[in-house]
Amino acid sequence: MNSRMILAAAAVPAVLLAVLAGAIAFGGPAPIPPLASINEPFARVDFSGVPAPRHYTARDGTAMAWLRYPAAGNEANGRRVVLVHGSSSRARSMHVLARALAASGLEVAVLDMRGHGDSGPRGHAAYIGQLEDDVEDFMRAVPHAGPSTLAGFSAGGGFVLRFAAGTRQALFDRYLLLAPFLHHNAAINKPGNSGWVSVGLPRAVALTLLNTAGIATFNHLPVVNFGLDGAAREFLTPSYDFTLGTNFRPHDDYQRDIRNAKQPLRIVAGRDDELFTATGFAAVFEAAGQPVPVTLVDGTNHMGLMLQAAAVQAVARVARGDTAPLP
């Protein structure tokens, strides 16, 4: 090998490092305009009945917030539903749904997931897997004598699938995915649904490569921005760092998550969901080797699944275990 070839070979690592450094430094998420279909429905919600927040202590000492909705006395059936909100959101966003579940006889706990609401610094987590630890810590700190369902909406539904596939899945005997986000490459994603998020893809790819090599030094940098309006930014989470963005969703091999989920799993979605092709959920799970019952609610879009009367009643029926067809 002549000296010119040696110099060229030696330059390759330097070029790759420069590209990696540039992606990390300058490849973050761009600003994104507010998405009306996500922001505006909450302006019409009456939040006056939201219960006072409670707290439990996670294993790292962080005070984690949650809301309790007691089961209606005459309807109580002994089951608790632990609710996980969607991306950027917080527990109070689930108020309409939580109230309907409680009225149907279910004990309800709604979590401010780490990095959201009043559970730690917004947009951040310390390590990938911390959110699973937090859910386990909640179950230990706030025990329930009866059976429990873990349910999540949108990105929270994706996280619930992640948890259902993990080593602690036996903490719950049922899992409920509400219009779940599965993966950015999933066939159910509708064109244009990226109007809710802006992803810093160069930075995300670079950090993924570094994490594969065991380097998590830059995981605190933001990789996702959300389309929040000015009023919502004050209360919600406008961006995720790499750690939180990686943890609050299924694993990259989401089909494997589907196959590894051994407890009963159900899906509920609005037939008119503007982000996902709801009629495709059944095929995605069946193709992964795990057929799952899917309930579709007519006349309901993505946020409507949490807010419309007919939709929350449909979710309550499934959460209770009712199997009769919807009226």
ZADO-1210 file (C-alpha; in nm, 4 decimals, padded with zeros to 6 digits):
<atoms>
<atom x="00.0000" y="00.0000" z="00.0000" code="MET" pos="1"/>
<atom x="00.1511" y="00.3339" z="-00.1040" code="ASN" pos="2"/>
<atom x="00.1575" y="00.6446" z="00.1132" code="SER" pos="3"/>
<atom x="-00.1352" y="00.8048" z="-00.0712" code="ARG" pos="4"/>
<atom x="-00.3594" y="00.5069" z="00.0015" code="MET" pos="5"/>
<atom x="-00.2498" y="00.5046" z="00.3644" code="ILE" pos="6"/>
<atom x="-00.3377" y="00.8722" z="00.4022" code="LEU" pos="7"/>
<atom x="-00.6748" y="00.8197" z="00.2352" code="ALA" pos="8"/>
<atom x="-00.7559" y="00.5266" z="00.4652" code="ALA" pos="9"/>
<atom x="-00.6548" y="00.7271" z="00.7694" code="ALA" pos="10"/>
<atom x="-00.8811" y="01.0147" z="00.6634" code="ALA" pos="11"/>
<atom x="-01.1965" y="00.8011" z="00.6507" code="VAL" pos="12"/>
<atom x="-01.2530" y="00.7823" z="01.0298" code="PRO" pos="13"/>
<atom x="-01.1977" y="01.1567" z="01.0580" code="ALA" pos="14"/>
<atom x="-01.4586" y="01.2255" z="00.7902" code="VAL" pos="15"/>
<atom x="-01.7104" y="00.9899" z="00.9537" code="LEU" pos="16"/>
<atom x="-01.6548" y="01.1562" z="01.2908" code="LEU" pos="17"/>
<atom x="-01.7075" y="01.4972" z="01.1349" code="ALA" pos="18"/>
<atom x="-02.0330" y="01.3834" z="00.9723" code="VAL" pos="19"/>
<atom x="-02.1505" y="01.2332" z="01.3011" code="LEU" pos="20"/>
<atom x="-02.0610" y="01.5467" z="01.4950" code="ALA" pos="21"/>
<atom x="-02.2398" y="01.7653" z="01.2405" code="GLY" pos="22"/>
<atom x="-02.5540" y="01.5521" z="01.2577" code="ALA" pos="23"/>
<atom x="-02.5567" y="01.5738" z="01.6362" code="ILE" pos="24"/>
<atom x="-02.4875" y="01.9458" z="01.6502" code="ALA" pos="25"/>
<atom x="-02.7053" y="02.0681" z="01.3633" code="PHE" pos="26"/>
<atom x="-02.9462" y="01.7823" z="01.2862" code="GLY" pos="27"/>
<atom x="-03.2047" y="01.8524" z="01.5539" code="GLY" pos="28"/>
<atom x="-03.5810" y="01.8927" z="01.4966" code="PRO" pos="29"/>
<atom x="-03.7120" y="02.1981" z="01.3140" code="ALA" pos="30"/>
<atom x="-03.9935" y="02.4132" z="01.4562" code="PRO" pos="31"/>
<atom x="-04.3408" y="02.2909" z="01.3598" code="ILE" pos="32"/>
<atom x="-04.6679" y="02.4873" z="01.3377" code="PRO" pos="33"/>
<atom x="-04.9571" y="02.3945" z="01.5680" code="PRO" pos="34"/>
<atom x="-05.1806" y="02.1090" z="01.4537" code="LEU" pos="35"/>
<atom x="-05.5384" y="02.2232" z="01.5005" code="ALA" pos="36"/>
<atom x="-05.6957" y="01.8757" z="01.5196" code="SER" pos="37"/>
<atom x="-05.4825" y="01.7968" z="01.8248" code="ILE" pos="38"/>
<atom x="-05.4907" y="02.1338" z="02.0038" code="ASN" pos="39"/>
<atom x="-05.8418" y="02.2679" z="01.9514" code="GLU" pos="40"/>
<atom x="-06.0627" y="01.9873" z="02.0915" code="PRO" pos="41"/>
<atom x="-05.9309" y="02.0425" z="02.4437" code="PHE" pos="42"/>
<atom x="-06.0435" y="02.4052" z="02.4464" code="ALA" pos="43"/>
<atom x="-06.4013" y="02.2758" z="02.4795" code="ARG" pos="44"/>
<atom x="-06.3341" y="02.0296" z="02.7642" code="VAL" pos="45"/>
<atom x="-06.4561" y="02.1058" z="03.1159" code="ASP" pos="46"/>
<atom x="-06.1600" y="02.0296" z="03.3405" code="PHE" pos="47"/>
<atom x="-06.3240" y="02.1634" z="03.6577" code="SER" pos="48"/>
<atom x="-06.3716" y="01.8118" z="03.7956" code="GLY" pos="49"/>
<atom x="-06.0120" y="01.6954" z="03.7576" code="VAL" pos="50"/>
<atom x="-05.9060" y="01.5444" z="04.0924" code="PRO" pos="51"/>
<atom x="-05.6155" y="01.6836" z="04.2914" code="ALA" pos="52"/>
<atom x="-05.2865" y="01.5198" z="04.1930" code="PRO" pos="53"/>
<atom x="-05.1363" y="01.2456" z="04.4071" code="ARG" pos="54"/>
<atom x="-04.7732" y="01.1377" z="04.4119" code="HIS" pos="55"/>
<atom x="-04.5626" y="00.8275" z="04.4463" code="TYR" pos="56"/>
<atom x="-04.1840" y="00.8073" z="04.4662" code="THR" pos="57"/>
<atom x="-03.9921" y="00.6424" z="04.1834" code="ALA" pos="58"/>
<atom x="-03.6756" y="00.4447" z="04.2525" code="ARG" pos="59"/>
<atom x="-03.4574" y="00.7448" z="04.1668" code="ASP" pos="60"/>
<atom x="-03.6370" y="00.9564" z="04.4281" code="GLY" pos="61"/>
<atom x="-03.8467" y="01.1596" z="04.1818" code="THR" pos="62"/>
<atom x="-04.1984" y="01.2499" z="04.2971" code="ALA" pos="63"/>
<atom x="-04.4252" y="01.1197" z="04.0201" code="MET" pos="64"/>
<atom x="-04.7750" y="01.2649" z="03.9743" code="ALA" pos="65"/>
<atom x="-05.0945" y="01.0710" z="03.9084" code="TRP" pos="66"/>
<atom x="-05.4720" y="01.1168" z="03.9307" code="LEU" pos="67"/>
<atom x="-05.7218" y="00.8831" z="04.0950" code="ARG" pos="68"/>
<atom x="-06.0788" y="00.8363" z="03.9721" code="TYR" pos="69"/>
<atom x="-06.2598" y="00.6016" z="04.2172" code="PRO" pos="70"/>
<atom x="-06.4961" y="00.3425" z="04.0758" code="ALA" pos="71"/>
<atom x="-06.8654" y="00.4273" z="04.1018" code="ALA" pos="72"/>
<atom x="-06.9923" y="00.2460" z="04.4098" code="GLY" pos="73"/>
<atom x="-07.2908" y="00.0663" z="04.2581" code="ASN" pos="74"/>
<atom x="-07.0980" y="-00.0430" z="03.9503" code="GLU" pos="75"/>
<atom x="-06.7559" y="-00.1344" z="04.0944" code="ALA" pos="76"/>
<atom x="-06.6217" y="-00.4597" z="03.9512" code="ASN" pos="77"/>
<atom x="-06.2809" y="-00.4718" z="04.1231" code="GLY" pos="78"/>
<atom x="-06.0626" y="-00.3977" z="03.8205" code="ARG" pos="79"/>
<atom x="-05.8198" y="-00.1076" z="03.8027" code="ARG" pos="80"/>
<atom x="-05.7235" y="00.0610" z="03.4755" code="VAL" pos="81"/>
<atom x="-05.3896" y="00.2424" z="03.4709" code="VAL" pos="82"/>
<atom x="-05.4045" y="00.5013" z="03.1919" code="LEU" pos="83"/>
<atom x="-05.1088" y="00.6361" z="02.9924" code="VAL" pos="84"/>
<atom x="-05.1588" y="00.9623" z="02.8025" code="HIS" pos="85"/>
<atom x="-05.0365" y="01.0405" z="02.4516" code="GLY" pos="86"/>
<atom x="-04.7265" y="01.2199" z="02.3247" code="SER" pos="87"/>
<atom x="-04.6521" y="01.5639" z="02.4708" code="SER" pos="88"/>
<atom x="-04.9528" y="01.5325" z="02.7018" code="SER" pos="89"/>
<atom x="-05.0251" y="01.4709" z="03.0717" code="ARG" pos="90"/>
<atom x="-05.2731" y="01.2873" z="03.2946" code="ALA" pos="91"/>
<atom x="-05.5436" y="01.5562" z="03.2956" code="ARG" pos="92"/>
<atom x="-05.5826" y="01.5189" z="02.9169" code="SER" pos="93"/>
<atom x="-05.7450" y="01.1810" z="02.9899" code="MET" pos="94"/>
<atom x="-06.0098" y="01.3343" z="03.2180" code="HIS" pos="95"/>
<atom x="-06.3159" y="01.2668" z="03.0015" code="VAL" pos="96"/>
<atom x="-06.2164" y="00.9061" z="02.9388" code="LEU" pos="97"/>
<atom x="-06.1091" y="00.8445" z="03.2988" code="ALA" pos="98"/>
<atom x="-06.4393" y="00.9776" z="03.4290" code="ARG" pos="99"/>
<atom x="-06.6331" y="00.7469" z="03.1946" code="ALA" pos="100"/>
<atom x="-06.4266" y="00.4440" z="03.2989" code="LEU" pos="101"/>
<atom x="-06.4845" y="00.5208" z="03.6665" code="ALA" pos="102"/>
<atom x="-06.8574" y="00.5663" z="03.6101" code="ALA" pos="103"/>
<atom x="-06.8660" y="00.2188" z="03.4533" code="SER" pos="104"/>
<atom x="-06.7275" y="00.0653" z="03.7742" code="GLY" pos="105"/>
<atom x="-06.3540" y="00.0679" z="03.7078" code="LEU" pos="106"/>
<atom x="-06.0965" y="00.2072" z="03.9488" code="GLU" pos="107"/>
<atom x="-05.8815" y="00.4435" z="03.7403" code="VAL" pos="108"/>
<atom x="-05.5282" y="00.5747" z="03.7866" code="ALA" pos="109"/>
<atom x="-05.3929" y="00.8176" z="03.5263" code="VAL" pos="110"/>
<atom x="-05.0171" y="00.8719" z="03.5268" code="LEU" pos="111"/>
<atom x="-04.8140" y="01.1792" z="03.4432" code="ASP" pos="112"/>
<atom x="-04.5455" y="00.9808" z="03.2652" code="MET" pos="113"/>
<atom x="-04.1871" y="01.0833" z="03.3366" code="ARG" pos="114"/>
<atom x="-04.0926" y="01.3899" z="03.1345" code="GLY" pos="115"/>
<atom x="-04.4563" y="01.5053" z="03.1237" code="HIS" pos="116"/>
<atom x="-04.6807" y="01.7118" z="03.3488" code="GLY" pos="117"/>
<atom x="-04.5478" y="01.7149" z="03.7036" code="ASP" pos="118"/>
<atom x="-04.3317" y="01.4019" z="03.6806" code="SER" pos="119"/>
<atom x="-03.9741" y="01.5235" z="03.6519" code="GLY" pos="120"/>
<atom x="-03.8241" y="01.7716" z="03.4029" code="PRO" pos="121"/>
<atom x="-04.0452" y="01.7900" z="03.0951" code="ARG" pos="122"/>
<atom x="-03.9068" y="01.6294" z="02.7829" code="GLY" pos="123"/>
<atom x="-03.6356" y="01.4300" z="02.9595" code="HIS" pos="124"/>
<atom x="-03.5655" y="01.0836" z="03.0993" code="ALA" pos="125"/>
<atom x="-03.2396" y="00.9620" z="03.2516" code="ALA" pos="126"/>
<atom x="-03.2069" y="00.6309" z="03.0669" code="TYR" pos="127"/>
<atom x="-03.3943" y="00.4145" z="02.8193" code="ILE" pos="128"/>
<atom x="-03.6123" y="00.1804" z="03.0244" code="GLY" pos="129"/>
<atom x="-03.6799" y="00.4311" z="03.3007" code="GLN" pos="130"/>
<atom x="-04.0465" y="00.4615" z="03.2039" code="LEU" pos="131"/>
<atom x="-04.0952" y="00.0873" z="03.2508" code="GLU" pos="132"/>
<atom x="-03.9273" y="00.1185" z="03.5903" code="ASP" pos="133"/>
<atom x="-04.1669" y="00.4009" z="03.6789" code="ASP" pos="134"/>
<atom x="-04.4748" y="00.1925" z="03.5958" code="VAL" pos="135"/>
<atom x="-04.3452" y="-00.0943" z="03.8063" code="GLU" pos="136"/>
<atom x="-04.2707" y="00.1504" z="04.0908" code="ASP" pos="137"/>
<atom x="-04.6279" y="00.2805" z="04.0710" code="PHE" pos="138"/>
<atom x="-04.7695" y="-00.0703" z="04.0948" code="MET" pos="139"/>
<atom x="-04.5532" y="-00.1400" z="04.4020" code="ARG" pos="140"/>
<atom x="-04.6220" y="00.1965" z="04.5670" code="ALA" pos="141"/>
<atom x="-04.9988" y="00.2011" z="04.4994" code="VAL" pos="142"/>
<atom x="-05.1072" y="-00.1649" z="04.5144" code="PRO" pos="143"/>
<atom x="-05.4504" y="-00.2799" z="04.4061" code="HIS" pos="144"/>
<atom x="-05.6188" y="-00.5920" z="04.5370" code="ALA" pos="145"/>
<atom x="-05.7968" y="-00.6812" z="04.2129" code="GLY" pos="146"/>
<atom x="-05.6834" y="-00.7329" z="03.8526" code="PRO" pos="147"/>
<atom x="-05.5289" y="-00.4449" z="03.6565" code="SER" pos="148"/>
<atom x="-05.5301" y="-00.3300" z="03.2950" code="THR" pos="149"/>
<atom x="-05.2601" y="-00.1085" z="03.1461" code="LEU" pos="150"/>
<atom x="-05.4142" y="00.1151" z="02.8785" code="ALA" pos="151"/>
<atom x="-05.2559" y="00.3850" z="02.6668" code="GLY" pos="152"/>
<atom x="-05.3575" y="00.6340" z="02.3992" code="PHE" pos="153"/>
<atom x="-05.1627" y="00.7041" z="02.0776" code="SER" pos="154"/>
<atom x="-04.7902" y="00.7166" z="02.1691" code="ALA" pos="155"/>
<atom x="-04.8979" y="00.6001" z="02.5138" code="GLY" pos="156"/>
<atom x="-05.0600" y="00.3015" z="02.3429" code="GLY" pos="157"/>
<atom x="-04.7284" y="00.2305" z="02.1753" code="GLY" pos="158"/>
<atom x="-04.5556" y="00.2427" z="02.5123" code="PHE" pos="159"/>
<atom x="-04.8174" y="00.0060" z="02.6546" code="VAL" pos="160"/>
<atom x="-04.7329" y="-00.2392" z="02.3759" code="LEU" pos="161"/>
<atom x="-04.3653" y="-00.2016" z="02.4672" code="ARG" pos="162"/>
<atom x="-04.4460" y="-00.2793" z="02.8318" code="PHE" pos="163"/>
<atom x="-04.6727" y="-00.5698" z="02.7361" code="ALA" pos="164"/>
<atom x="-04.3798" y="-00.7272" z="02.5494" code="ALA" pos="165"/>
<atom x="-04.1332" y="-00.6927" z="02.8360" code="GLY" pos="166"/>
<atom x="-04.0233" y="-00.9006" z="03.1313" code="THR" pos="167"/>
<atom x="-04.2723" y="-00.7276" z="03.3666" code="ARG" pos="168"/>
<atom x="-04.5836" y="-00.7872" z="03.1583" code="GLN" pos="169"/>
<atom x="-04.7373" y="-01.0073" z="03.4308" code="ALA" pos="170"/>
<atom x="-04.7928" y="-00.6947" z="03.6445" code="LEU" pos="171"/>
<atom x="-05.1118" y="-00.6543" z="03.4395" code="PHE" pos="172"/>
<atom x="-05.3497" y="-00.9251" z="03.3247" code="ASP" pos="173"/>
<atom x="-05.4860" y="-00.7192" z="03.0319" code="ARG" pos="174"/>
<atom x="-05.3543" y="-00.4558" z="02.7936" code="TYR" pos="175"/>
<atom x="-05.5595" y="-00.2027" z="02.5998" code="LEU" pos="176"/>
<atom x="-05.4203" y="00.0006" z="02.3088" code="LEU" pos="177"/>
<atom x="-05.6202" y="00.3091" z="02.2116" code="LEU" pos="178"/>
<atom x="-05.5403" y="00.4287" z="01.8561" code="ALA" pos="179"/>
<atom x="-05.1792" y="00.3261" z="01.9222" code="PRO" pos="180"/>
<atom x="-04.8726" y="00.4624" z="01.7468" code="PHE" pos="181"/>
<atom x="-04.6713" y="00.1583" z="01.6388" code="LEU" pos="182"/>
<atom x="-04.3793" y="00.2822" z="01.4283" code="HIS" pos="183"/>
<atom x="-04.3002" y="00.5597" z="01.1815" code="HIS" pos="184"/>
<atom x="-04.2763" y="00.2951" z="00.9083" code="ASN" pos="185"/>
<atom x="-04.5960" y="00.1086" z="01.0007" code="ALA" pos="186"/>
<atom x="-04.8337" y="00.0550" z="00.7093" code="ALA" pos="187"/>
<atom x="-05.1252" y="00.2085" z="00.9009" code="ILE" pos="188"/>
<atom x="-04.9703" y="00.5575" z="00.9082" code="ASN" pos="189"/>
<atom x="-05.1608" y="00.7989" z="00.6858" code="LYS" pos="190"/>
<atom x="-04.9747" y="01.0378" z="00.4529" code="PRO" pos="191"/>
<atom x="-04.9315" y="01.3744" z="00.6199" code="GLY" pos="192"/>
<atom x="-04.9712" y="01.2551" z="00.9777" code="ASN" pos="193"/>
<atom x="-04.6291" y="01.4024" z="01.0473" code="SER" pos="194"/>
<atom x="-04.8037" y="01.7357" z="01.0955" code="GLY" pos="195"/>
<atom x="-04.7974" y="01.6606" z="01.4681" code="TRP" pos="196"/>
<atom x="-04.4226" y="01.5974" z="01.5016" code="VAL" pos="197"/>
<atom x="-04.0970" y="01.7305" z="01.3626" code="SER" pos="198"/>
<atom x="-03.8166" y="01.4755" z="01.3949" code="VAL" pos="199"/>
<atom x="-03.4495" y="01.5672" z="01.3846" code="GLY" pos="200"/>
<atom x="-03.3663" y="01.2614" z="01.1775" code="LEU" pos="201"/>
<atom x="-02.9911" y="01.3249" z="01.1303" code="PRO" pos="202"/>
<atom x="-02.9448" y="01.3688" z="01.5057" code="ARG" pos="203"/>
<atom x="-03.1668" y="01.0706" z="01.5863" code="ALA" pos="204"/>
<atom x="-02.9725" y="00.8435" z="01.3505" code="VAL" pos="205"/>
<atom x="-02.6378" y="00.9642" z="01.4838" code="ALA" pos="206"/>
<atom x="-02.7422" y="00.9123" z="01.8449" code="LEU" pos="207"/>
<atom x="-02.8778" y="00.5676" z="01.7625" code="THR" pos="208"/>
<atom x="-02.5371" y="00.4734" z="01.6213" code="LEU" pos="209"/>
<atom x="-02.3626" y="00.6075" z="01.9300" code="LEU" pos="210"/>
<atom x="-02.5988" y="00.4227" z="02.1631" code="ASN" pos="211"/>
<atom x="-02.5331" y="00.1008" z="01.9709" code="THR" pos="212"/>
<atom x="-02.1684" y="00.1561" z="02.0635" code="ALA" pos="213"/>
<atom x="-02.2641" y="00.2170" z="02.4265" code="GLY" pos="214"/>
<atom x="-02.2237" y="00.5969" z="02.4144" code="ILE" pos="215"/>
<atom x="-02.5154" y="00.7891" z="02.5678" code="ALA" pos="216"/>
<atom x="-02.3372" y="01.1203" z="02.6259" code="THR" pos="217"/>
<atom x="-02.5651" y="01.3226" z="02.3986" code="PHE" pos="218"/>
<atom x="-02.8974" y="01.1537" z="02.4738" code="ASN" pos="219"/>
<atom x="-03.0205" y="01.4690" z="02.6490" code="HIS" pos="220"/>
<atom x="-03.0440" y="01.6551" z="02.3175" code="LEU" pos="221"/>
<atom x="-03.3918" y="01.7074" z="02.1641" code="PRO" pos="222"/>
<atom x="-03.4904" y="01.4928" z="01.8663" code="VAL" pos="223"/>
<atom x="-03.8671" y="01.5613" z="01.8437" code="VAL" pos="224"/>
<atom x="-04.0774" y="01.8789" z="01.8480" code="ASN" pos="225"/>
<atom x="-04.4572" y="01.8737" z="01.8719" code="PHE" pos="226"/>
<atom x="-04.7143" y="02.0940" z="01.6995" code="GLY" pos="227"/>
<atom x="-04.8453" y="02.2687" z="02.0101" code="LEU" pos="228"/>
<atom x="-05.0121" y="02.6074" z="02.0108" code="ASP" pos="229"/>
<atom x="-04.9053" y="02.8825" z="02.2496" code="GLY" pos="230"/>
<atom x="-05.1577" y="02.7989" z="02.5211" code="ALA" pos="231"/>
<atom x="-05.0744" y="02.4281" z="02.5189" code="ALA" pos="232"/>
<atom x="-04.6972" y="02.4810" z="02.5356" code="ARG" pos="233"/>
<atom x="-04.7349" y="02.6203" z="02.8873" code="GLU" pos="234"/>
<atom x="-04.8864" y="02.2980" z="03.0216" code="PHE" pos="235"/>
<atom x="-04.7670" y="02.0242" z="02.7886" code="LEU" pos="236"/>
<atom x="-04.4261" y="01.9005" z="02.6692" code="THR" pos="237"/>
<atom x="-04.3070" y="02.0726" z="02.3504" code="PRO" pos="238"/>
<atom x="-04.0099" y="01.8433" z="02.2764" code="SER" pos="239"/>
<atom x="-03.8491" y="01.5101" z="02.3685" code="TYR" pos="240"/>
<atom x="-03.4836" y="01.4331" z="02.4156" code="ASP" pos="241"/>
<atom x="-03.3440" y="01.1185" z="02.2555" code="PHE" pos="242"/>
<atom x="-03.3925" y="00.9115" z="02.5707" code="THR" pos="243"/>
<atom x="-03.7585" y="00.9974" z="02.6202" code="LEU" pos="244"/>
<atom x="-03.8361" y="00.9803" z="02.2494" code="GLY" pos="245"/>
<atom x="-03.6867" y="00.6317" z="02.2315" code="THR" pos="246"/>
<atom x="-03.8526" y="00.5046" z="02.5483" code="ASN" pos="247"/>
<atom x="-04.2068" y="00.6387" z="02.5025" code="PHE" pos="248"/>
<atom x="-04.2978" y="00.4150" z="02.2083" code="ARG" pos="249"/>
<atom x="-04.2623" y="00.0508" z="02.1020" code="PRO" pos="250"/>
<atom x="-03.9184" y="-00.0918" z="02.0308" code="HIS" pos="251"/>
<atom x="-03.7919" y="-00.0398" z="01.6771" code="ASP" pos="252"/>
<atom x="-03.8859" y="-00.4024" z="01.6036" code="ASP" pos="253"/>
<atom x="-04.2482" y="-00.3443" z="01.6958" code="TYR" pos="254"/>
<atom x="-04.3541" y="-00.6723" z="01.5313" code="GLN" pos="255"/>
<atom x="-04.1412" y="-00.8519" z="01.7890" code="ARG" pos="256"/>
<atom x="-04.3162" y="-00.6538" z="02.0632" code="ASP" pos="257"/>
<atom x="-04.6477" y="-00.7773" z="01.9247" code="ILE" pos="258"/>
<atom x="-04.5268" y="-01.1391" z="01.9263" code="ARG" pos="259"/>
<atom x="-04.3816" y="-01.1104" z="02.2787" code="ASN" pos="260"/>
<atom x="-04.7024" y="-00.9779" z="02.4353" code="ALA" pos="261"/>
<atom x="-04.8514" y="-01.2846" z="02.6057" code="LYS" pos="262"/>
<atom x="-05.1310" y="-01.1291" z="02.8109" code="GLN" pos="263"/>
<atom x="-05.4718" y="-01.0554" z="02.6523" code="PRO" pos="264"/>
<atom x="-05.4521" y="-00.7508" z="02.4283" code="LEU" pos="265"/>
<atom x="-05.7293" y="-00.5385" z="02.2770" code="ARG" pos="266"/>
<atom x="-05.7340" y="-00.2369" z="02.0438" code="ILE" pos="267"/>
<atom x="-05.9938" y="00.0406" z="02.0199" code="VAL" pos="268"/>
<atom x="-05.9705" y="00.3144" z="01.7568" code="ALA" pos="269"/>
<atom x="-06.1905" y="00.5686" z="01.5820" code="GLY" pos="270"/>
<atom x="-06.2870" y="00.4614" z="01.2326" code="ARG" pos="271"/>
<atom x="-06.2245" y="00.8204" z="01.1129" code="ASP" pos="272"/>
<atom x="-05.8796" y="00.8533" z="01.2720" code="ASP" pos="273"/>
<atom x="-05.6873" y="01.1127" z="01.0695" code="GLU" pos="274"/>
<atom x="-05.3428" y="00.9846" z="01.1723" code="LEU" pos="275"/>
<atom x="-05.3826" y="00.6086" z="01.1293" code="PHE" pos="276"/>
<atom x="-05.5819" y="00.3814" z="00.8985" code="THR" pos="277"/>
<atom x="-05.7796" y="00.2230" z="01.1808" code="ALA" pos="278"/>
<atom x="-05.9120" y="-00.0589" z="00.9646" code="THR" pos="279"/>
<atom x="-05.5535" y="-00.1756" z="00.9198" code="GLY" pos="280"/>
<atom x="-05.4704" y="-00.2469" z="01.2841" code="PHE" pos="281"/>
<atom x="-05.6038" y="-00.6026" z="01.2727" code="ALA" pos="282"/>
<atom x="-05.3944" y="-00.6904" z="00.9669" code="ALA" pos="283"/>
<atom x="-05.0747" y="-00.5487" z="01.1201" code="VAL" pos="284"/>
<atom x="-05.1108" y="-00.7594" z="01.4340" code="PHE" pos="285"/>
<atom x="-05.2154" y="-01.0688" z="01.2428" code="GLU" pos="286"/>
<atom x="-04.9139" y="-01.0342" z="01.0113" code="ALA" pos="287"/>
<atom x="-04.6905" y="-01.0220" z="01.3178" code="ALA" pos="288"/>
<atom x="-04.8376" y="-01.3510" z="01.4375" code="GLY" pos="289"/>
<atom x="-05.0666" y="-01.2135" z="01.7075" code="GLN" pos="290"/>
<atom x="-05.4315" y="-01.1686" z="01.6020" code="PRO" pos="291"/>
<atom x="-05.5931" y="-00.9117" z="01.8307" code="VAL" pos="292"/>
<atom x="-05.9590" y="-00.8092" z="01.8661" code="PRO" pos="293"/>
<atom x="-06.0106" y="-00.4577" z="01.7304" code="VAL" pos="294"/>
<atom x="-06.3094" y="-00.2371" z="01.8117" code="THR" pos="295"/>
<atom x="-06.3704" y="00.0522" z="01.5703" code="LEU" pos="296"/>
<atom x="-06.5928" y="00.3411" z="01.6769" code="VAL" pos="297"/>
<atom x="-06.7896" y="00.5024" z="01.3947" code="ASP" pos="298"/>
<atom x="-06.7772" y="00.8793" z="01.3519" code="GLY" pos="299"/>
<atom x="-06.4700" y="00.9176" z="01.5735" code="THR" pos="300"/>
<atom x="-06.1305" y="01.0651" z="01.4861" code="ASN" pos="301"/>
<atom x="-05.8014" y="01.0458" z="01.6774" code="HIS" pos="302"/>
<atom x="-05.8667" y="01.2848" z="01.9679" code="MET" pos="303"/>
<atom x="-06.2363" y="01.2014" z="01.9617" code="GLY" pos="304"/>
<atom x="-06.1533" y="00.8590" z="02.1009" code="LEU" pos="305"/>
<atom x="-06.0776" y="01.0268" z="02.4342" code="MET" pos="306"/>
<atom x="-06.3380" y="01.3003" z="02.4223" code="LEU" pos="307"/>
<atom x="-06.6596" y="01.1949" z="02.2475" code="GLN" pos="308"/>
<atom x="-06.9346" y="01.0391" z="02.4564" code="ALA" pos="309"/>
<atom x="-06.9942" y="00.7388" z="02.2313" code="ALA" pos="310"/>
<atom x="-06.6213" y="00.6731" z="02.2008" code="ALA" pos="311"/>
<atom x="-06.5401" y="00.6775" z="02.5724" code="VAL" pos="312"/>
<atom x="-06.8366" y="00.4500" z="02.6385" code="GLN" pos="313"/>
<atom x="-06.7025" y="00.2082" z="02.3785" code="ALA" pos="314"/>
<atom x="-06.3615" y="00.2120" z="02.5470" code="VAL" pos="315"/>
<atom x="-06.5272" y="00.1542" z="02.8845" code="ALA" pos="316"/>
<atom x="-06.7137" y="-00.1508" z="02.7503" code="ARG" pos="317"/>
<atom x="-06.3919" y="-00.3055" z="02.6232" code="VAL" pos="318"/>
<atom x="-06.2046" y="-00.2167" z="02.9428" code="ALA" pos="319"/>
<atom x="-06.4744" y="-00.3861" z="03.1494" code="ARG" pos="320"/>
<atom x="-06.4489" y="-00.6955" z="02.9332" code="GLY" pos="321"/>
<atom x="-06.7903" y="-00.6656" z="02.7694" code="ASP" pos="322"/>
<atom x="-06.7905" y="-00.8652" z="02.4476" code="THR" pos="323"/>
<atom x="-07.1324" y="-00.7818" z="02.3042" code="ALA" pos="324"/>
<atom x="-07.1293" y="-00.5767" z="01.9784" code="PRO" pos="325"/>
<atom x="-07.1467" y="-00.1998" z="02.0140" code="LEU" pos="326"/>
<atom x="-07.4992" y="-00.0584" z="01.9929" code="PRO" pos="327"/>
</atoms>
